Amino acid sequence: MGATTEETTEAPAKDAGRRLGRRALLIGGAAAAVGTAVLARDELSRLWWRLPGVEKQRVAGAVDFRGARWVPASAANYRRADRPDDYRIDRVVIHVTQGGYASAVKVFQDPAHRAAAHYIVRKDGRITQLIRELDVAFHAGNREYNERSVGIEHEGFVEDASSFTAAMYAASARLTAAICRRYGIPVDREHVIGHVEVPGTDHTDPGRHWDWDRYLGLARQARA
């Protein structure tokens, strides 16, 4: 039996609707793919160095600051990167260990700790590097700031003014000056900051006893 006029006219309409529906899905899928690509593009651009033969060479035991001692942190406490090619470095973050030098090193070598700084400065001015500046250390408690900064720990306690010795200030200031020179960072309070100033942090270091005027003065002298 042949179809009625109503059935005959309804079928093309249904076919057209299906075509429009499929087209909408395709367009929507393409738009979503483009959106995803745009969102991922920045992250993908930072991963180019993971291609075989592209990653910068890493020399075992080599340090970024001449005279520093190399003591590697656990690989769980930082993320391999290729800074500043994938993440621009424009900050130095000053920390205080809230403990002794040996205990800080032990913690930074513990994979369960999930945090470490690039450097530790002892009271006597000895500088230890634990993570290469190429890599993103988990030190600031803020992913963006981790990616854009170098973290420097200082042996001592925020409430103990005697923690911050002349040798420590002088050595750390030379370190900060070298970092700032290497990446074109201004030596000022906008770019050399305390952990307390990192957005979202609950830390208070370096605390009220840290002499910022003295420290930045020494760093400017060292950079000059």
SEDREN-5742 format. One line per 5 residues: number of its first residue (from 1); their letters; for each residue y negated, z, x negated of N, C-alpha, C. Coordinates in Angstrom, 1 decimal. Atoms other than C-alpha are relative to their C-alpha. Last residue first. Layout:
NUM> A> Y:Z:X:Y:Z:X:Y:Z:X ~ ...
END
This chain:
224> ARAQR> 1.0:0.6:0.8:-45.3:40.0:-76.6:0.4:-0.2:-1.4 ~ 0.0:1.4:-0.4:-42.1:40.8:-74.7:-1.0:-0.8:-0.9 ~ -1.2:0.7:0.6:-41.7:44.0:-76.6:0.0:-1.4:0.3 ~ 0.2:0.0:1.5:-45.3:45.1:-75.9:1.2:-0.8:-0.6 ~ 1.0:1.0:0.3:-44.9:44.2:-72.2:-0.2:-0.2:-1.5
219> ALGLY> -0.6:1.3:-0.2:-41.7:46.2:-72.1:-0.9:-1.1:-0.2 ~ -0.9:0.3:1.1:-43.3:49.2:-73.7:0.7:-1.4:0.2 ~ 0.8:0.2:1.2:-46.1:49.2:-71.2:0.8:-0.4:-1.2 ~ 0.6:1.3:0.0:-43.7:48.7:-68.4:-0.9:-0.3:-1.1 ~ -1.1:1.0:0.1:-41.8:51.8:-69.3:-0.5:-1.4:-0.1
214> RDWDW> -0.5:0.0:1.3:-44.8:54.0:-69.9:1.0:-1.1:-0.3 ~ 1.1:0.5:0.9:-46.4:53.0:-66.7:0.4:0.0:-1.4 ~ 0.1:1.5:-0.1:-43.1:53.4:-64.8:-1.1:-0.5:-0.9 ~ 1.4:0.4:0.4:-42.4:56.9:-66.1:-0.2:-1.5:0.0 ~ 0.0:1.2:0.7:-39.1:57.9:-64.3:-1.5:-0.4:-0.2
209> HRGPD> 0.2:-0.2:1.4:-39.4:61.5:-63.3:0.0:-1.2:-0.9 ~ 1.5:-0.3:0.2:-39.9:60.7:-59.6:-0.3:0.3:-1.5 ~ 0.5:-1.3:-0.3:-36.5:59.0:-59.2:-1.4:0.3:-0.5 ~ -0.1:-0.9:1.1:-34.6:56.1:-60.9:-0.7:1.4:0.3 ~ 0.3:0.2:1.4:-33.0:56.3:-58.4:-1.0:-1.2:-0.3
204> THDTG> 1.4:-0.5:0.4:-33.3:57.3:-54.8:-0.3:-0.3:-1.4 ~ 0.2:-0.7:1.3:-30.3:55.5:-53.3:-1.4:0.4:-0.2 ~ 0.2:-1.5:-0.3:-29.8:54.8:-49.5:-0.1:0.7:-1.3 ~ -0.7:-0.9:0.8:-30.3:51.0:-49.9:-0.2:1.5:0.4 ~ -1.3:-0.5:-0.6:-31.2:48.7:-47.1:0.7:1.0:-0.8
199> PVEVH> -0.1:-0.1:-1.5:-33.9:46.8:-49.0:1.4:0.4:0.4 ~ -0.8:1.1:-0.5:-33.9:47.5:-52.8:0.2:0.2:1.5 ~ 0.8:1.0:-0.7:-36.8:49.8:-53.6:0.8:-1.2:0.5 ~ 0.6:-0.6:-1.3:-34.7:52.9:-54.3:-0.8:-1.1:0.7 ~ -1.0:0.2:-1.0:-32.8:50.9:-57.0:-0.5:0.4:1.4
194> GIVHE> -1.1:-1.1:0.0:-36.0:50.8:-58.9:1.0:-0.3:1.1 ~ 0.0:-0.9:-1.1:-38.0:47.6:-59.5:1.1:1.1:-0.2 ~ -0.9:-1.0:0.7:-39.0:45.2:-62.3:-0.1:1.2:0.9 ~ -1.2:0.7:0.5:-40.3:42.1:-60.4:1.0:1.0:-0.8 ~ -0.6:0.8:-1.0:-43.0:43.6:-58.2:1.4:-0.6:-0.4
189> RDVPI> -0.7:-0.8:-0.9:-43.7:46.4:-60.6:0.6:-0.8:1.2 ~ 0.8:-0.8:-0.9:-44.6:44.1:-63.4:0.8:0.7:1.0 ~ -0.3:-1.4:0.3:-43.1:42.2:-66.4:-1.0:0.8:0.9 ~ 1.1:-0.8:0.4:-43.2:38.7:-64.9:0.4:1.5:-0.2 ~ 0.3:-1.1:-1.0:-39.8:37.0:-64.9:-1.3:0.7:-0.4
184> GYRRC> 1.4:0.2:-0.5:-39.5:33.7:-66.8:-0.4:1.0:1.0 ~ 0.1:0.6:-1.3:-35.7:33.9:-67.0:-1.4:-0.2:0.6 ~ -1.1:1.0:-0.1:-35.1:34.5:-70.7:-0.1:-0.7:1.3 ~ 0.3:1.2:0.8:-38.4:36.3:-71.2:0.9:-1.1:0.3 ~ 1.2:0.7:-0.7:-37.8:38.7:-68.3:-0.4:-1.2:-0.8
179> IAATL> -0.4:0.6:-1.2:-34.3:39.5:-69.7:-1.1:-0.8:0.7 ~ -0.8:1.2:0.3:-35.6:40.0:-73.2:0.5:-0.7:1.3 ~ 0.9:1.1:0.6:-38.4:42.3:-72.0:0.8:-1.3:-0.3 ~ 0.7:0.6:-1.1:-35.9:44.3:-69.9:-0.9:-1.1:-0.4 ~ -1.0:0.7:-0.8:-33.7:44.9:-72.9:-0.7:-0.7:1.2
174> RASAA> -0.3:1.3:0.8:-36.7:45.8:-75.1:1.0:-0.8:0.8 ~ 1.2:0.8:-0.1:-37.8:48.3:-72.4:0.2:-1.3:-0.7 ~ 0.0:0.7:-1.3:-34.3:49.7:-72.2:-1.2:-0.9:0.2 ~ -1.1:1.0:0.0:-34.3:50.4:-75.9:0.1:-0.7:1.3 ~ 0.3:1.1:1.0:-37.7:52.0:-76.0:1.1:-1.0:0.1
169> YMAAT> 1.1:0.8:-0.5:-37.2:54.1:-72.8:-0.2:-1.2:-0.9 ~ -0.5:0.8:-1.1:-33.8:55.3:-74.0:-1.1:-0.9:0.6 ~ -0.9:1.0:0.4:-35.0:56.3:-77.4:0.5:-0.9:1.1 ~ 0.8:1.0:0.7:-38.0:58.2:-76.0:0.9:-1.2:-0.4 ~ 0.5:-0.2:1.3:-35.6:60.1:-73.7:-0.9:-1.2:-0.5
164> FSSAD> 0.7:1.3:0.4:-35.2:59.9:-70.0:-0.7:0.2:-1.3 ~ -1.0:1.2:0.1:-32.5:62.5:-69.2:-0.7:-1.2:-0.6 ~ -0.5:0.1:1.4:-35.0:65.3:-70.0:1.0:-1.1:-0.2 ~ 1.0:0.8:0.8:-36.7:64.7:-66.6:0.5:-0.2:-1.5 ~ 0.1:-0.6:1.3:-33.6:65.9:-64.8:-0.9:-0.8:-0.9
159> EVFGE> 0.8:-1.3:0.0:-33.9:65.3:-61.1:-0.1:0.7:-1.3 ~ 1.4:0.3:-0.5:-32.8:61.6:-61.3:-0.9:1.2:0.0 ~ 0.1:-0.5:-1.4:-29.8:62.5:-63.5:-1.5:-0.2:0.5 ~ 0.8:-1.2:-0.4:-28.7:60.9:-66.7:0.0:0.3:1.4 ~ -0.7:-1.2:-0.1:-27.5:57.7:-68.4:-0.9:1.2:0.4
154> HEIGV> 0.5:-0.9:1.0:-29.5:54.7:-67.5:0.7:1.3:0.1 ~ -0.2:-1.4:-0.3:-28.1:51.7:-65.5:-0.5:0.8:-1.2 ~ -0.1:-0.8:1.2:-29.6:48.2:-65.8:0.2:1.5:0.4 ~ 0.0:-1.5:-0.2:-29.0:45.7:-63.1:0.2:0.7:-1.3 ~ -0.8:-0.6:1.1:-29.9:42.0:-63.5:-0.2:1.5:0.2
149> SRENY> 0.5:-1.0:1.0:-31.2:40.4:-60.3:1.0:0.3:-1.1 ~ 1.3:0.3:0.6:-31.1:37.5:-57.8:-0.4:0.9:-1.2 ~ 0.0:1.4:0.5:-27.5:37.5:-56.7:-1.2:-0.3:-0.8 ~ -1.0:0.2:1.0:-27.3:41.3:-56.4:0.0:-1.4:-0.6 ~ 0.6:-0.6:1.3:-30.6:41.3:-54.6:1.0:0.0:-1.1
144> ERNGA> 1.1:0.8:0.5:-29.3:38.9:-52.0:-0.5:0.5:-1.3 ~ -0.5:1.3:0.6:-26.0:40.8:-51.6:-1.1:-0.9:-0.6 ~ 0.7:1.1:-0.8:-27.7:44.2:-51.1:0.4:-1.3:-0.6 ~ -0.3:-0.3:-1.4:-26.1:47.4:-52.4:-0.6:-1.0:1.0 ~ 1.2:-0.3:-0.8:-27.9:46.9:-55.7:0.3:0.4:1.4
139> HFAVD> 0.8:-1.2:0.5:-25.1:47.1:-58.3:-1.1:0.4:1.0 ~ 0.1:-0.8:-1.3:-22.3:44.6:-57.4:-0.7:1.3:-0.3 ~ -0.5:-1.4:0.0:-22.8:42.4:-60.5:-0.3:0.6:1.4 ~ 0.7:-0.8:-1.0:-23.3:38.6:-59.9:0.7:1.4:0.0 ~ -0.7:-0.4:-1.1:-22.3:36.7:-63.1:-0.8:1.0:0.9
134> LERIL> -0.4:1.1:-0.8:-24.2:34.7:-65.6:0.5:0.4:1.3 ~ 1.2:0.3:-0.9:-25.9:37.9:-66.8:0.3:-1.2:0.8 ~ 0.9:1.0:0.5:-22.5:38.9:-68.2:-1.1:-0.3:1.0 ~ -0.1:1.3:-0.8:-21.0:42.1:-67.0:-1.0:-1.0:-0.6 ~ -1.3:0.0:-0.7:-20.3:45.3:-69.0:0.3:-1.2:0.8
129> QTIRG> -0.1:1.1:-1.0:-23.1:45.3:-71.6:1.4:0.0:0.6 ~ -1.3:0.5:-0.2:-23.6:48.6:-73.5:-0.1:-1.1:1.1 ~ -0.1:0.9:-1.1:-27.0:49.6:-75.0:1.4:-0.6:0.1 ~ -1.0:0.9:0.1:-27.4:52.6:-77.3:0.2:-0.8:1.3 ~ 0.5:1.3:0.1:-30.8:54.2:-76.9:1.1:-1.1:-0.2
124> DKRVI> 0.3:0.2:1.4:-29.7:57.8:-77.7:-0.5:-1.5:-0.2 ~ 1.2:-0.8:0.4:-29.8:58.7:-74.0:-0.5:-0.3:-1.4 ~ -0.3:-1.4:0.2:-27.4:55.8:-73.2:-1.3:0.7:-0.4 ~ 0.7:-0.5:1.2:-28.4:52.5:-71.7:0.2:1.5:-0.1 ~ 0.3:-1.5:0.0:-25.9:50.9:-69.3:-0.7:0.3:-1.3
119> YHAAA> 0.2:-0.7:1.2:-25.9:47.1:-68.6:0.0:1.5:0.3 ~ -0.2:0.9:1.2:-24.7:44.5:-66.1:-0.1:0.9:-1.3 ~ 1.2:0.6:0.4:-24.2:47.1:-63.3:0.3:-0.9:-1.3 ~ 0.3:-0.1:1.4:-21.0:48.0:-61.5:-1.3:-0.7:-0.3 ~ 1.4:0.0:0.4:-19.6:48.4:-58.0:-0.1:0.1:-1.5
114> RHAPD> 0.6:1.1:-0.7:-16.3:48.0:-56.1:-1.5:-0.1:-0.4 ~ 1.4:-0.4:-0.2:-15.1:51.4:-57.2:-0.8:-1.0:0.7 ~ 0.1:-0.6:-1.3:-11.4:50.6:-56.6:-1.5:0.3:0.3 ~ 0.1:1.1:-1.0:-11.4:48.2:-59.6:-0.2:0.5:1.4 ~ -0.9:-0.3:-1.1:-12.2:51.1:-61.9:-0.1:-1.0:1.1
109> QFVKV> -1.2:0.7:0.4:-13.9:49.8:-65.1:1.1:0.3:1.1 ~ 0.2:1.5:0.0:-17.3:50.6:-63.7:1.2:-0.8:-0.4 ~ 0.1:0.4:-1.4:-16.1:54.2:-63.0:-0.2:-1.5:0.2 ~ -1.3:-0.2:-0.7:-14.9:54.7:-66.5:0.0:-0.5:1.4 ~ -0.9:1.1:0.5:-18.1:53.3:-68.0:1.3:0.0:0.7
104> ASAYG> 0.5:1.2:-0.6:-20.2:55.7:-65.8:0.9:-1.2:-0.4 ~ -0.5:0.0:-1.4:-18.0:58.7:-66.8:-0.5:-1.3:0.7 ~ -1.4:0.3:0.0:-18.5:57.8:-70.5:0.5:0.0:1.4 ~ -0.3:1.3:0.4:-22.3:57.6:-70.2:1.5:-0.3:0.2 ~ 0.0:0.4:1.3:-22.8:60.8:-68.3:0.4:-1.4:-0.3
99> GQTVH> -1.1:-0.5:0.7:-23.7:61.4:-64.7:-0.1:-0.5:-1.5 ~ -0.4:-1.3:-0.6:-26.1:60.4:-62.0:1.3:0.6:-0.6 ~ -1.4:-0.2:-0.2:-26.0:56.9:-63.4:0.4:1.2:0.8 ~ -0.4:-1.2:0.8:-29.7:56.1:-63.1:1.4:0.3:0.4 ~ -0.9:-1.0:-0.6:-30.7:52.6:-62.0:0.1:1.2:-0.9
94> IVVRD> -0.2:-1.1:0.8:-33.5:50.0:-62.7:0.8:1.1:0.7 ~ -0.1:-1.2:-0.8:-33.3:46.6:-61.1:0.4:1.2:-0.9 ~ -0.7:-1.0:0.8:-34.6:43.6:-62.9:0.0:1.3:0.8 ~ 0.2:-1.5:-0.1:-35.7:40.8:-60.6:0.9:0.7:-1.1 ~ 1.4:-0.3:0.0:-36.2:37.0:-60.6:-0.3:1.5:0.1
89> IRYDD> 0.1:-1.4:0.4:-32.8:35.4:-61.4:-1.5:0.3:0.0 ~ 1.2:-0.3:0.8:-32.3:32.2:-59.5:-0.1:1.5:-0.2 ~ 0.8:-1.0:-0.6:-28.7:31.8:-58.1:-1.2:0.3:-1.0 ~ -0.3:-0.1:-1.4:-26.6:28.7:-58.7:-0.8:1.1:0.7 ~ -0.2:1.3:-0.6:-28.1:27.5:-62.0:0.3:0.1:1.5
84> PRDAR> 0.8:0.2:-1.1:-29.4:30.9:-63.0:0.1:-1.3:0.7 ~ 1.5:-0.2:-0.1:-26.7:32.0:-62.9:-0.7:-0.4:-1.3 ~ 0.6:0.8:1.1:-23.3:30.5:-63.1:-1.5:0.1:0.1 ~ 1.0:0.9:-0.5:-21.1:32.8:-61.0:-0.5:-0.8:-1.2 ~ 0.4:1.1:0.9:-18.2:35.1:-61.2:-0.9:-1.0:0.5
79> RYNAA> -0.4:1.3:-0.4:-18.4:38.0:-58.8:-0.4:-1.0:-1.0 ~ 1.0:1.0:0.1:-18.6:41.7:-59.9:0.6:-1.4:0.5 ~ 1.3:-0.6:-0.2:-16.8:45.0:-59.5:-1.1:-1.0:-0.2 ~ 0.2:-0.3:-1.4:-13.3:43.6:-58.9:-1.4:0.5:0.3 ~ 0.4:1.2:-0.6:-13.4:42.0:-62.4:-0.2:0.2:1.5
74> SAPVW> -1.0:0.6:-0.8:-13.4:45.5:-63.8:-0.5:-1.3:0.7 ~ -0.3:-0.7:-1.3:-16.2:46.1:-66.2:1.2:-0.7:0.7 ~ -0.1:0.7:-1.3:-16.0:44.8:-69.7:0.2:0.9:1.1 ~ -1.0:-0.8:-0.6:-17.3:46.9:-72.7:0.2:-0.6:1.4 ~ -0.7:0.6:-1.1:-19.4:44.7:-75.0:1.1:0.9:0.4
69> RAGRF> -1.4:-0.1:0.1:-21.9:46.6:-77.2:0.7:-0.5:1.2 ~ -0.7:-0.7:-1.0:-25.5:45.5:-77.3:1.5:0.0:-0.3 ~ -0.1:-1.4:0.3:-27.1:44.5:-80.5:0.7:0.8:1.0 ~ -0.5:-0.3:1.3:-28.3:41.2:-79.3:0.0:1.5:-0.3 ~ 1.0:-0.7:0.7:-28.6:41.0:-75.6:0.5:0.4:-1.4
64> DVAGA> 1.2:0.7:-0.2:-26.5:38.4:-73.8:-1.2:0.6:-0.7 ~ 0.9:-0.7:-0.8:-23.2:39.7:-75.2:-1.3:-0.9:0.1 ~ 1.4:0.4:0.2:-20.1:37.9:-76.5:-1.0:0.8:0.9 ~ 0.8:-1.0:0.8:-16.9:39.8:-76.4:-1.4:-0.3:-0.2 ~ -0.5:-1.4:-0.1:-14.8:36.9:-75.4:-0.8:0.9:-0.8
59> VRQKE> -0.6:-0.4:1.2:-16.9:33.7:-75.3:0.4:1.5:0.1 ~ 0.2:-1.5:0.2:-17.6:32.3:-71.9:0.8:0.4:-1.2 ~ -1.0:-0.6:0.9:-18.1:28.5:-71.6:-0.3:1.5:-0.1 ~ 0.5:-0.3:1.3:-20.1:27.4:-68.6:1.0:0.8:-0.8 ~ 0.4:-1.4:0.2:-18.0:26.2:-65.7:-0.5:0.2:-1.4
54> VGPLR> 1.5:-0.2:-0.2:-18.0:22.4:-65.4:-0.4:1.4:-0.3 ~ 0.8:0.5:1.1:-14.6:21.4:-66.9:-1.5:0.2:0.2 ~ -0.6:0.0:1.4:-12.7:21.8:-63.7:-0.9:-0.6:-1.0 ~ -0.8:1.2:0.2:-15.0:22.2:-60.6:0.6:0.1:-1.5 ~ -1.5:-0.3:0.0:-16.0:25.9:-60.2:0.8:-1.3:-0.2
49> WWLRS> -0.5:-0.3:1.3:-19.5:25.0:-61.4:1.5:0.4:0.0 ~ -0.3:1.2:0.8:-20.3:23.2:-58.2:0.7:0.3:-1.3 ~ -1.4:0.0:0.5:-20.0:26.5:-56.3:0.4:-1.2:-0.8 ~ -0.2:-1.1:0.9:-23.7:27.2:-55.8:1.4:0.1:-0.6 ~ 0.8:0.4:1.2:-24.3:23.8:-54.2:0.1:1.1:-1.1
44> LEDRA> -0.8:0.9:0.8:-21.5:24.7:-51.8:-0.7:-0.4:-1.3 ~ -1.1:-0.7:0.6:-23.4:27.8:-50.6:0.9:-0.9:-0.9 ~ 0.6:-0.9:1.0:-26.6:25.9:-50.0:1.1:0.7:-0.8 ~ 0.5:0.8:1.2:-24.7:23.1:-48.3:-0.5:0.9:-1.1 ~ -0.9:-0.2:1.1:-22.7:25.4:-46.0:-0.6:-0.6:-1.3
39> LVATG> -0.1:-1.5:0.4:-25.4:25.9:-43.4:0.8:0.2:-1.2 ~ 1.4:-0.5:0.4:-26.3:22.2:-43.4:0.1:1.4:-0.4 ~ 0.3:0.5:1.3:-22.6:21.2:-43.3:-1.3:0.5:-0.6 ~ -0.8:-0.7:0.9:-22.0:23.5:-40.4:-0.2:-0.4:-1.4 ~ 0.6:-1.3:0.1:-24.9:22.0:-38.5:0.8:0.9:-1.0
34> VAAAA> 1.2:0.2:0.8:-23.6:18.5:-39.3:-0.7:1.4:-0.2 ~ -0.4:0.2:1.4:-20.1:19.5:-38.1:-1.3:-0.1:-0.9 ~ -0.5:-1.3:0.6:-21.5:21.1:-35.0:0.3:-0.2:-1.4 ~ 1.2:-0.8:0.2:-23.6:17.9:-34.3:0.4:1.4:-0.6 ~ 0.7:0.5:1.2:-20.5:15.8:-34.8:-1.2:0.8:-0.3
29> GGILL> -0.7:-0.2:1.2:-18.5:17.9:-32.5:-0.7:-0.4:-1.2 ~ 0.1:-1.4:0.2:-21.2:17.8:-29.8:0.8:0.4:-1.3 ~ 1.3:-0.3:0.5:-21.4:14.1:-30.1:-0.2:1.4:-0.4 ~ 0.1:0.6:1.4:-17.6:13.7:-29.9:-1.4:0.3:-0.6 ~ -0.7:-0.9:1.0:-17.5:16.2:-27.0:-0.1:-0.6:-1.4
24> ARRGL> 0.7:-1.2:0.2:-20.3:14.4:-25.2:0.7:0.9:-1.0 ~ 1.1:0.3:0.8:-18.6:11.1:-25.7:-0.8:1.2:-0.3 ~ -0.5:0.2:1.3:-15.3:12.4:-24.3:-1.2:-0.2:-1.0 ~ -0.4:-1.3:0.5:-17.2:13.7:-21.3:0.5:-0.1:-1.4 ~ 1.2:-0.8:0.3:-19.1:10.5:-20.8:0.4:1.3:-0.6
19> RRGAD> 0.6:0.6:1.2:-15.8:8.5:-21.0:-1.2:0.8:-0.5 ~ -0.9:-0.4:1.2:-14.1:10.9:-18.6:-0.6:-0.5:-1.3 ~ 0.2:-1.4:0.3:-17.0:10.6:-16.2:0.8:0.4:-1.2 ~ 1.3:-0.1:0.7:-16.9:6.8:-16.4:-0.3:1.4:-0.4 ~ -0.1:0.5:1.3:-13.2:6.9:-15.6:-1.3:0.1:-0.8
14> KAPAE> -0.8:-1.0:0.7:-13.8:9.2:-12.6:0.1:-0.5:-1.5 ~ 0.9:-1.2:0.3:-16.5:6.9:-11.4:0.6:1.0:-0.8 ~ 0.9:0.3:1.1:-14.2:3.9:-11.8:-1.0:1.1:-0.3 ~ -0.7:0.1:1.2:-11.6:5.7:-9.7:-0.9:-0.4:-1.2 ~ -0.1:-1.3:0.6:-13.9:6.8:-6.9:0.6:-0.1:-1.4
9> TTEET> 1.3:-0.3:0.6:-14.9:3.3:-5.9:0.0:1.3:-0.8 ~ 0.3:1.0:1.0:-11.3:2.2:-5.3:-1.3:0.3:-0.7 ~ -0.8:-0.3:1.2:-10.3:5.5:-3.6:-0.4:-1.0:-1.1 ~ 0.4:-1.3:0.6:-13.2:5.2:-1.1:0.8:0.3:-1.3 ~ 1.2:0.3:0.7:-12.4:1.5:-0.4:-0.5:1.3:-0.8
4> TAGM> 1.1:0.2:-0.9:-8.8:2.4:0.4:-1.3:-0.2:-0.8 ~ 0.8:-1.2:-0.1:-6.0:1.8:-2.0:-1.2:-0.3:0.9 ~ 1.2:0.1:0.8:-3.4:-0.9:-1.3:-0.9:1.3:0.2 ~ 1.2:0.0:-0.9:0.0:0.0:0.0:-1.2:0.0:-0.9
END
